[in-house]
Amino acid sequence: MKQDVPVIRFDSLEKTGLVKHGFSTKKGGVSEGIYSTMNLGLKRGDDIGRVKTNFQIMARTLGVPYEKMVLSDQTHTVNVRKITGLDAGKGLIREKDYTDVDGIMTNEPGIVLVTFYADCVPLFFLDPVKKVIALSHSGWRGTVNKMGLVTVNKMHQEYQSNPEDIIACIGPSICQKCYEVSEEVAEEFEKNFGTTEMFYKKDNGKYQLDLWKANEIVLKEAGIQENNIENRRICTCCNSEYLFSHRKTNGKRGNLAAFMMLCE
């Protein structure tokens, strides 16, 4: 197994001592070509054996159990699934019995939540009072439909989490400078948010959309305190040497992944 694999972490989560977590980079894996080297996407066309080796490397790096990883099934929905010990290994060493799941949450220690990215926004959630974690995938569709709010509401419904206790982190994703969208997309954001503060129009009729700003708005709307929101502001497209970016590579790429586990 390779050592010294780079991982992006959040200070606000680290200092609690309650979780093991991380966000992968392109470095430190065994994949080749457009997937080099730390591809964690099982459906990108890469050799499955290499991808599973990459998961094993990440498990060793993070100090989490490979066999207890539970993978999302992302299709740009706002569906959030409750995960239990019965789900351990699903999507990696066992078949998934669920589809269309862009958010996963649990209150069971030792279960490793895993979600996937290559420009879309990773959202990490920790309720340090009720001991609940969640990961959610929020691309433009998830963001315009307020995936962060949906996730917080689900945490409240299932585990009685108080939004004011929740720590939320916005992971590496595409920045406003790199993210051009159509007028139709901008109009959806204006309609659902009632404001235009997360985008501006250019001379070519297109818009530059700030998914980070939009998600910060959503998280505050969900009741999360501003000082409990951490945004590393790392752009996948600007840093495509180190991070997979769908837009930068026109889709010829692997997947990054977010990992989170409650400590036992």
Steps between C-alpha positions, in 0.01 A plus 500: 500500500620850419575736785476881526183523293380865495160562659308825550344543845299762688625659822149535643445124472850401608491693825186319622682168517169333414561400139751374250452674169669616184470601138722327246722653232624355171823391667613182672306230316569226245272598209647600165433730204211744540426337839846548644547434769246510784179432308217396732227477236385143439291602200749715308641219282813445708623154596286395798788325671706818494209706633446260789872515576464878513219462754725274707774762488254768614371276782855452623578872467189610690514219755151373416372149418484425127229238551270749675495761225153585365479669160239744373316455168508853362258618232468872591199444727442636850431154642671434834523144635541388860791255523539228763739216568289281272625713207872443568689436178217590265619631166855377556507138613123438495227596256302812583127449553424869451520747213480877451664591831708818507517533877577246773491535879553287808531507877684166517874510576730306270290542185689690227286725280636559146380744232655601164605819320680665210377866520170461691485615861575255786312583819622353831275511809570417864262533792741473796213492751289215359808339339367497143687539171392553140654547157310656211577556133379839380556588134301783346181291501552396861587855598205666328276246676679572831663167576665646810162596644354159415791326674469708818124439507559124465754507785239675715221259403700180550732592786349817655806703403478871581623700197671747735728219622600376154844566349490519118794503259510584129762290323709544185281584201483735204531874572293781350780611268505154338128423497311641201132406477206573272230760550255219580714382793542856630125551481439187710730634770333840498156335526595260783718741698318826434832673437774530237790541743659166402544576128572776249430533129774530239505669159456164325163446668635233733530520879772427754347306790640491854401160644698573817297812571174323414578214738596740778158664457330159512687391814410822681139460390513151653582658835874432513692776675739700281795421728422128459547513120849430365575557132854418389432676167710251301407494131520165320531667161771751602692215665443232237862383533404369843122454481269342241291760314224394261491840334876533458535154340170490307401196704820301444586442864467296815306577817601662824325385817395630840531265798357535850468267799395545862775375728414204720 
